[in-house]
């Protein structure tokens, strides 16, 4: 493959911004359905049934992410992003049309499943772009910027989807996902360029497999799987918690969620800069895991007594539980190398999507049976387990 020429600092950051927008389109689809849940419930759907719709994009991503990672290692970022986003536009428009036509719930679920499957390339592509275009001493910060896509995607959804769904019906909420995907596709087509690729290794192919060197990658995957559980619980159920359990207006709930996600996005940059300054990706993750366990426990306690402080605890927990993502992503891409990073990041994403898709209905069941406080307390356990799994930084 022909390598790309060197780019100026401004060009590299523009490419990074476009990859962020591409991943944000995926984040809107994966996390935004949660903001339609209050409208779906008011239309007669149960919380658990609505949660299955919310989990459908993640199920789709589980099925295709490794395949997209394999394609990224062989084809390159730009072509795969163009294909992925084009298919995402088609899938989101089709799903919105199904909702407008009052199609059965299984048809909407299938549309969301396919949408998640075709959108799954953006996260791995963005990680490869950061490692390919930025030097090691800037990668933590750059990856923190790139990882803003998830909280910003949730923030955009939080500011638009619940209000549109309340005023104009669920179809208006679903239309947001198609609009964001169209914008991301245009930016990708105009500005994204593949980073330079080194020449092929001369050793045996098996020697390139980073999973045969040590258990480092496996432990990072396990830590990330544990830490994503409270993250998904907050992203999925906080809108319903604010609007149904605490009787907030959709607009006010959307504003709080959006502000929280902006702060979470900035927190990822701070965590990345922190790791660059320390020269470590794993030590900050260990601290983040401990803080996540503590904050989820405090959130559970304050919600159990009906304290308004619980909202502040939710904001703090939401910032902390996402701060590890960019650090784990950077560590995996660096350790895997350019010829395995697509697959390494794909396995990272797949494992997180798999545990998220399984956790969302479980948390929904806990909420329906025992209330939000018990569900939040349950989500404090996985970060505690992650503490003992965080590996040391590789030499």
ZANUZA-368003 format. One record per residue (C-alpha): residue number from 0; residue in one letter; x, y, z. Coordinates in nm, 3 decimals. Layout:
! ZANUZA-368003
[NUM,'A',[X,Y,Z]]
...
END
This chain:
! ZANUZA-368003
[0,'X',[0.000,0.000,0.000]]
[1,'X',[0.123,0.347,-0.082]]
[2,'X',[0.208,0.546,0.229]]
[3,'X',[0.066,0.889,0.294]]
[4,'X',[0.297,1.192,0.290]]
[5,'X',[0.382,1.375,0.607]]
[6,'X',[0.118,1.619,0.727]]
[7,'X',[0.140,1.943,0.920]]
[8,'X',[0.030,1.959,1.281]]
[9,'X',[-0.292,2.135,1.180]]
[10,'X',[-0.369,1.868,0.920]]
[11,'X',[-0.310,1.586,1.168]]
[12,'X',[-0.548,1.744,1.418]]
[13,'X',[-0.807,1.799,1.143]]
[14,'X',[-0.785,1.431,1.050]]
[15,'X',[-0.825,1.346,1.419]]
[16,'X',[-1.131,1.573,1.444]]
[17,'X',[-1.293,1.397,1.149]]
[18,'X',[-1.225,1.055,1.299]]
[19,'X',[-1.382,1.183,1.622]]
[20,'X',[-1.692,1.288,1.428]]
[21,'X',[-1.711,0.946,1.261]]
[22,'X',[-1.695,0.769,1.596]]
[23,'X',[-1.947,1.017,1.737]]
[24,'X',[-2.198,0.904,1.475]]
[25,'X',[-2.158,0.549,1.606]]
[26,'X',[-2.188,0.668,1.966]]
[27,'X',[-2.512,0.852,1.887]]
[28,'X',[-2.661,0.536,1.742]]
[29,'X',[-2.538,0.306,2.018]]
[30,'X',[-2.625,0.531,2.312]]
[31,'X',[-2.896,0.755,2.173]]
[32,'X',[-3.175,0.497,2.172]]
[33,'X',[-3.174,0.523,2.552]]
[34,'X',[-3.310,0.876,2.522]]
[35,'X',[-3.615,0.747,2.334]]
[36,'X',[-3.698,0.508,2.621]]
[37,'X',[-3.923,0.755,2.811]]
[38,'X',[-4.129,0.815,2.495]]
[39,'X',[-4.146,0.443,2.419]]
[40,'X',[-4.265,0.377,2.775]]
[41,'X',[-4.533,0.648,2.745]]
[42,'X',[-4.641,0.478,2.420]]
[43,'X',[-4.699,0.153,2.612]]
[44,'X',[-4.367,-0.032,2.598]]
[45,'X',[-4.214,-0.181,2.916]]
[46,'X',[-3.874,-0.064,3.042]]
[47,'X',[-3.719,-0.405,2.985]]
[48,'X',[-3.856,-0.427,2.629]]
[49,'X',[-3.728,-0.076,2.553]]
[50,'X',[-3.389,-0.171,2.696]]
[51,'X',[-3.365,-0.454,2.442]]
[52,'X',[-3.407,-0.195,2.166]]
[53,'X',[-3.138,0.018,2.330]]
[54,'X',[-2.902,-0.282,2.337]]
[55,'X',[-2.963,-0.383,1.973]]
[56,'X',[-2.687,-0.165,1.816]]
[57,'X',[-2.433,-0.310,2.057]]
[58,'X',[-2.537,-0.662,1.963]]
[59,'X',[-2.478,-0.573,1.600]]
[60,'X',[-2.137,-0.432,1.679]]
[61,'X',[-2.041,-0.749,1.863]]
[62,'X',[-2.112,-0.949,1.549]]
[63,'X',[-1.900,-0.740,1.310]]
[64,'X',[-1.629,-0.549,1.497]]
[65,'X',[-1.356,-0.813,1.462]]
[66,'X',[-1.428,-0.843,1.090]]
[67,'X',[-1.397,-0.465,1.054]]
[68,'X',[-1.069,-0.478,1.249]]
[69,'X',[-0.931,-0.742,1.013]]
[70,'X',[-1.030,-0.523,0.718]]
[71,'X',[-0.864,-0.218,0.875]]
[72,'X',[-0.533,-0.403,0.913]]
[73,'X',[-0.539,-0.487,0.542]]
[74,'X',[-0.720,-0.204,0.361]]
[75,'X',[-0.662,0.113,0.562]]
[76,'X',[-0.871,0.362,0.752]]
[77,'X',[-1.018,0.592,0.486]]
[78,'X',[-1.178,0.330,0.261]]
[79,'X',[-1.321,0.135,0.553]]
[80,'X',[-1.463,0.449,0.715]]
[81,'X',[-1.630,0.554,0.390]]
[82,'X',[-1.789,0.211,0.352]]
[83,'X',[-1.896,0.188,0.715]]
[84,'X',[-2.049,0.535,0.732]]
[85,'X',[-2.228,0.497,0.399]]
[86,'X',[-2.394,0.179,0.522]]
[87,'X',[-2.474,0.348,0.854]]
[88,'X',[-2.659,0.626,0.672]]
[89,'X',[-2.868,0.367,0.485]]
[90,'X',[-2.941,0.165,0.802]]
[91,'X',[-3.040,0.464,1.017]]
[92,'X',[-3.268,0.606,0.748]]
[93,'X',[-3.433,0.265,0.706]]
[94,'X',[-3.484,0.232,1.083]]
[95,'X',[-3.637,0.579,1.105]]
[96,'X',[-3.872,0.491,0.820]]
[97,'X',[-3.974,0.171,1.003]]
[98,'X',[-4.059,0.370,1.316]]
[99,'X',[-4.256,0.621,1.107]]
[100,'X',[-4.452,0.336,0.950]]
[101,'X',[-4.538,0.195,1.297]]
[102,'X',[-4.356,-0.128,1.214]]
[103,'X',[-4.346,-0.406,1.478]]
[104,'X',[-4.083,-0.373,1.749]]
[105,'X',[-3.881,-0.663,1.606]]
[106,'X',[-3.840,-0.474,1.277]]
[107,'X',[-3.703,-0.169,1.459]]
[108,'X',[-3.478,-0.398,1.664]]
[109,'X',[-3.346,-0.553,1.343]]
[110,'X',[-3.279,-0.211,1.192]]
[111,'X',[-3.085,-0.105,1.500]]
[112,'X',[-2.897,-0.437,1.498]]
[113,'X',[-2.787,-0.386,1.137]]
[114,'X',[-2.705,-0.021,1.206]]
[115,'X',[-2.474,-0.116,1.490]]
[116,'X',[-2.312,-0.384,1.278]]
[117,'X',[-2.226,-0.157,0.987]]
[118,'X',[-2.118,0.132,1.213]]
[119,'X',[-1.867,-0.077,1.408]]
[120,'X',[-1.558,0.021,1.207]]
[121,'X',[-1.531,0.379,1.330]]
[122,'X',[-1.384,0.314,1.675]]
[123,'X',[-1.098,0.095,1.559]]
[124,'X',[-1.023,0.324,1.265]]
[125,'X',[-1.002,0.625,1.496]]
[126,'X',[-0.760,0.447,1.729]]
[127,'X',[-0.534,0.352,1.440]]
[128,'X',[-0.541,0.710,1.309]]
[129,'X',[-0.418,0.843,1.645]]
[130,'X',[-0.130,0.595,1.671]]
[131,'X',[-0.044,0.638,1.304]]
[132,'X',[-0.037,1.018,1.293]]
[133,'X',[0.083,1.116,1.645]]
[134,'X',[0.415,1.052,1.828]]
[135,'X',[0.416,0.848,2.149]]
[136,'X',[0.447,1.149,2.380]]
[137,'X',[0.125,1.297,2.235]]
[138,'X',[-0.083,0.983,2.187]]
[139,'X',[-0.248,0.979,2.528]]
[140,'X',[-0.372,1.333,2.480]]
[141,'X',[-0.470,1.276,2.116]]
[142,'X',[-0.651,0.955,2.206]]
[143,'X',[-0.829,1.141,2.484]]
[144,'X',[-0.955,1.386,2.221]]
[145,'X',[-1.056,1.100,1.994]]
[146,'X',[-1.235,0.924,2.282]]
[147,'X',[-1.444,1.236,2.337]]
[148,'X',[-1.663,1.085,2.065]]
[149,'X',[-1.856,0.868,2.308]]
[150,'X',[-1.954,1.130,2.567]]
[151,'X',[-2.009,1.392,2.297]]
[152,'X',[-2.230,1.149,2.108]]
[153,'X',[-2.430,1.088,2.424]]
[154,'X',[-2.440,1.465,2.487]]
[155,'X',[-2.569,1.545,2.138]]
[156,'X',[-2.831,1.274,2.175]]
[157,'X',[-2.925,1.396,2.522]]
[158,'X',[-2.977,1.752,2.402]]
[159,'X',[-3.187,1.659,2.098]]
[160,'X',[-3.343,1.313,2.110]]
[161,'X',[-3.565,1.333,2.424]]
[162,'X',[-3.704,1.675,2.335]]
[163,'X',[-3.776,1.578,1.974]]
[164,'X',[-3.925,1.245,2.082]]
[165,'X',[-4.152,1.412,2.336]]
[166,'X',[-4.277,1.680,2.095]]
[167,'X',[-4.292,1.496,1.764]]
[168,'X',[-4.283,1.126,1.851]]
[169,'X',[-4.019,0.854,1.855]]
[170,'X',[-3.953,0.890,1.482]]
[171,'X',[-3.805,1.237,1.534]]
[172,'X',[-3.567,1.100,1.795]]
[173,'X',[-3.449,0.821,1.565]]
[174,'X',[-3.393,1.070,1.280]]
[175,'X',[-3.108,1.233,1.476]]
[176,'X',[-2.889,0.926,1.422]]
[177,'X',[-2.922,0.950,1.043]]
[178,'X',[-2.839,1.321,1.038]]
[179,'X',[-2.520,1.278,1.240]]
[180,'X',[-2.410,0.987,1.019]]
[181,'X',[-2.454,1.198,0.704]]
[182,'X',[-2.239,1.478,0.848]]
[183,'X',[-1.968,1.231,0.953]]
[184,'X',[-1.964,1.071,0.608]]
[185,'X',[-1.914,1.408,0.440]]
[186,'X',[-1.626,1.503,0.673]]
[187,'X',[-1.457,1.167,0.618]]
[188,'X',[-1.480,1.195,0.240]]
[189,'X',[-1.329,1.544,0.240]]
[190,'X',[-1.050,1.532,0.499]]
[191,'X',[-0.945,1.191,0.629]]
[192,'X',[-0.615,1.053,0.494]]
[193,'X',[-0.457,0.718,0.588]]
[194,'X',[-0.147,0.745,0.810]]
[195,'X',[0.187,0.613,0.680]]
[196,'X',[0.230,0.236,0.713]]
[197,'X',[0.568,0.079,0.788]]
[198,'X',[0.707,-0.192,0.558]]
[199,'X',[0.597,-0.548,0.627]]
[200,'X',[0.787,-0.737,0.895]]
[201,'X',[1.048,-0.986,0.774]]
[202,'X',[0.994,-1.240,1.053]]
[203,'X',[0.745,-1.523,1.069]]
[204,'X',[0.381,-1.410,1.072]]
[205,'X',[0.318,-1.574,1.410]]
[206,'X',[0.586,-1.354,1.567]]
[207,'X',[0.370,-1.049,1.501]]
[208,'X',[0.078,-1.180,1.710]]
[209,'X',[0.083,-0.968,2.030]]
[210,'X',[-0.145,-1.210,2.214]]
[211,'X',[0.134,-1.469,2.210]]
[212,'X',[0.387,-1.240,2.376]]
[213,'X',[0.215,-1.203,2.713]]
[214,'X',[-0.121,-1.171,2.888]]
[215,'X',[-0.105,-0.792,2.882]]
[216,'X',[-0.374,-0.741,2.617]]
[217,'X',[-0.605,-1.000,2.771]]
[218,'X',[-0.586,-0.830,3.111]]
[219,'X',[-0.652,-0.489,2.958]]
[220,'X',[-0.959,-0.631,2.784]]
[221,'X',[-1.087,-0.779,3.112]]
[222,'X',[-1.034,-0.451,3.300]]
[223,'X',[-1.219,-0.257,3.033]]
[224,'X',[-1.505,-0.506,3.038]]
[225,'X',[-1.546,-0.457,3.411]]
[226,'X',[-1.531,-0.078,3.393]]
[227,'X',[-1.779,-0.050,3.105]]
[228,'X',[-2.065,-0.194,3.315]]
[229,'X',[-2.124,0.118,3.531]]
[230,'X',[-2.062,0.332,3.223]]
[231,'X',[-2.343,0.164,3.027]]
[232,'X',[-2.575,0.165,3.328]]
[233,'X',[-2.541,0.541,3.358]]
[234,'X',[-2.560,0.613,2.986]]
[235,'X',[-2.866,0.394,2.937]]
[236,'X',[-3.078,0.463,3.244]]
[237,'X',[-2.992,0.812,3.370]]
[238,'X',[-3.241,0.979,3.130]]
[239,'X',[-3.523,0.756,3.258]]
[240,'X',[-3.400,0.800,3.617]]
[241,'X',[-3.420,1.179,3.588]]
[242,'X',[-3.746,1.198,3.393]]
[243,'X',[-3.942,0.911,3.548]]
[244,'X',[-3.801,0.851,3.897]]
[245,'X',[-3.720,1.217,3.970]]
[246,'X',[-3.992,1.375,3.753]]
[247,'X',[-3.765,1.609,3.557]]
[248,'X',[-3.876,1.772,3.234]]
[249,'X',[-3.710,1.616,2.925]]
[250,'X',[-3.537,1.943,2.835]]
[251,'X',[-3.385,1.985,3.181]]
[252,'X',[-3.276,1.621,3.189]]
[253,'X',[-3.122,1.657,2.844]]
[254,'X',[-2.928,1.967,2.947]]
[255,'X',[-2.787,1.795,3.257]]
[256,'X',[-2.690,1.487,3.058]]
[257,'X',[-2.529,1.701,2.787]]
[258,'X',[-2.327,1.903,3.040]]
[259,'X',[-2.223,1.579,3.209]]
[260,'X',[-2.105,1.430,2.882]]
[261,'X',[-1.909,1.743,2.787]]
[262,'X',[-1.732,1.723,3.123]]
[263,'X',[-1.674,1.352,3.064]]
[264,'X',[-1.520,1.432,2.726]]
[265,'X',[-1.285,1.685,2.883]]
[266,'X',[-1.204,1.429,3.152]]
[267,'X',[-1.078,1.190,2.886]]
[268,'X',[-0.838,1.454,2.757]]
[269,'X',[-0.715,1.519,3.111]]
[270,'X',[-0.665,1.145,3.166]]
[271,'X',[-0.472,1.119,2.839]]
[272,'X',[-0.250,1.413,2.925]]
[273,'X',[-0.200,1.263,3.270]]
[274,'X',[-0.081,0.936,3.117]]
[275,'X',[0.157,1.119,2.879]]
[276,'X',[0.308,1.309,3.171]]
[277,'X',[0.347,0.994,3.382]]
[278,'X',[0.470,0.785,3.092]]
[279,'X',[0.217,0.522,3.197]]
[280,'X',[-0.121,0.404,3.071]]
[281,'X',[-0.196,0.151,3.346]]
[282,'X',[-0.128,0.344,3.667]]
[283,'X',[-0.400,0.603,3.595]]
[284,'X',[-0.645,0.323,3.509]]
[285,'X',[-0.589,0.169,3.852]]
[286,'X',[-0.679,0.499,4.021]]
[287,'X',[-0.981,0.547,3.794]]
[288,'X',[-1.115,0.201,3.884]]
[289,'X',[-1.097,0.278,4.257]]
[290,'X',[-1.269,0.614,4.210]]
[291,'X',[-1.543,0.457,3.995]]
[292,'X',[-1.626,0.199,4.264]]
[293,'X',[-1.642,0.468,4.532]]
[294,'X',[-1.860,0.708,4.333]]
[295,'X',[-2.108,0.440,4.225]]
[296,'X',[-2.147,0.333,4.588]]
[297,'X',[-2.205,0.693,4.701]]
[298,'X',[-2.455,0.744,4.417]]
[299,'X',[-2.646,0.436,4.532]]
[300,'X',[-2.651,0.555,4.894]]
[301,'X',[-2.765,0.909,4.816]]
[302,'X',[-3.034,0.789,4.577]]
[303,'X',[-3.163,0.542,4.835]]
[304,'X',[-3.237,0.827,5.077]]
[305,'X',[-3.378,1.052,4.804]]
[306,'X',[-3.108,1.315,4.839]]
[307,'X',[-3.066,1.575,4.561]]
[308,'X',[-2.692,1.519,4.606]]
[309,'X',[-2.742,1.199,4.407]]
[310,'X',[-2.754,1.407,4.087]]
[311,'X',[-2.411,1.552,4.163]]
[312,'X',[-2.283,1.203,4.240]]
[313,'X',[-2.420,1.087,3.905]]
[314,'X',[-2.229,1.364,3.729]]
[315,'X',[-1.905,1.273,3.909]]
[316,'X',[-1.948,0.901,3.843]]
[317,'X',[-2.029,0.963,3.477]]
[318,'X',[-1.704,1.156,3.433]]
[319,'X',[-1.488,0.896,3.606]]
[320,'X',[-1.630,0.577,3.456]]
[321,'X',[-1.534,0.680,3.101]]
[322,'X',[-1.188,0.820,3.178]]
[323,'X',[-1.010,0.487,3.131]]
[324,'X',[-1.127,0.421,2.774]]
[325,'X',[-0.869,0.633,2.592]]
[326,'X',[-0.584,0.499,2.807]]
[327,'X',[-0.675,0.137,2.737]]
[328,'X',[-0.717,0.214,2.368]]
[329,'X',[-0.377,0.379,2.347]]
[330,'X',[-0.206,0.094,2.532]]
[331,'X',[-0.364,-0.169,2.306]]
[332,'X',[-0.277,0.013,1.983]]
[333,'X',[0.082,0.076,2.096]]
[334,'X',[0.139,-0.279,2.215]]
[335,'X',[-0.028,-0.442,1.913]]
[336,'X',[0.162,-0.251,1.645]]
[337,'X',[0.026,-0.125,1.310]]
[338,'X',[-0.031,-0.472,1.164]]
[339,'X',[-0.236,-0.599,1.458]]
[340,'X',[-0.389,-0.285,1.609]]
[341,'X',[-0.707,-0.318,1.401]]
[342,'X',[-0.772,-0.663,1.544]]
[343,'X',[-0.654,-0.571,1.892]]
[344,'X',[-0.887,-0.272,1.907]]
[345,'X',[-1.165,-0.480,1.751]]
[346,'X',[-1.133,-0.741,2.026]]
[347,'X',[-1.134,-0.460,2.282]]
[348,'X',[-1.454,-0.314,2.137]]
[349,'X',[-1.621,-0.651,2.091]]
[350,'X',[-1.557,-0.755,2.449]]
[351,'X',[-1.698,-0.425,2.576]]
[352,'X',[-2.002,-0.440,2.351]]
[353,'X',[-2.067,-0.799,2.452]]
[354,'X',[-2.062,-0.726,2.824]]
[355,'X',[-2.262,-0.406,2.770]]
[356,'X',[-2.533,-0.583,2.571]]
[357,'X',[-2.560,-0.843,2.846]]
[358,'X',[-2.548,-0.592,3.131]]
[359,'X',[-2.817,-0.350,3.010]]
[360,'X',[-3.111,-0.594,3.044]]
[361,'X',[-2.973,-0.719,3.377]]
[362,'X',[-2.955,-0.365,3.515]]
[363,'X',[-3.304,-0.295,3.378]]
[364,'X',[-3.434,-0.600,3.563]]
[365,'X',[-3.267,-0.484,3.885]]
[366,'X',[-3.427,-0.141,3.848]]
[367,'X',[-3.775,-0.283,3.790]]
[368,'X',[-3.748,-0.524,4.085]]
[369,'X',[-3.549,-0.328,4.342]]
[370,'X',[-3.512,0.033,4.222]]
[371,'X',[-3.231,0.249,4.089]]
[372,'X',[-3.032,0.261,4.414]]
[373,'X',[-2.982,-0.116,4.423]]
[374,'X',[-2.890,-0.118,4.054]]
[375,'X',[-2.627,0.152,4.108]]
[376,'X',[-2.487,-0.038,4.407]]
[377,'X',[-2.460,-0.350,4.191]]
[378,'X',[-2.258,-0.150,3.938]]
[379,'X',[-2.001,-0.057,4.204]]
[380,'X',[-1.878,-0.418,4.218]]
[381,'X',[-1.715,-0.456,3.871]]
[382,'X',[-1.470,-0.164,3.921]]
[383,'X',[-1.354,-0.328,4.245]]
[384,'X',[-1.285,-0.649,4.053]]
[385,'X',[-1.094,-0.452,3.790]]
[386,'X',[-0.847,-0.325,4.050]]
[387,'X',[-0.687,-0.667,4.082]]
[388,'X',[-0.667,-0.718,3.706]]
[389,'X',[-0.489,-0.400,3.593]]
[390,'X',[-0.149,-0.512,3.454]]
[391,'X',[0.178,-0.327,3.475]]
[392,'X',[0.288,-0.119,3.180]]
[393,'X',[0.490,-0.324,2.930]]
[394,'X',[0.853,-0.231,2.895]]
END
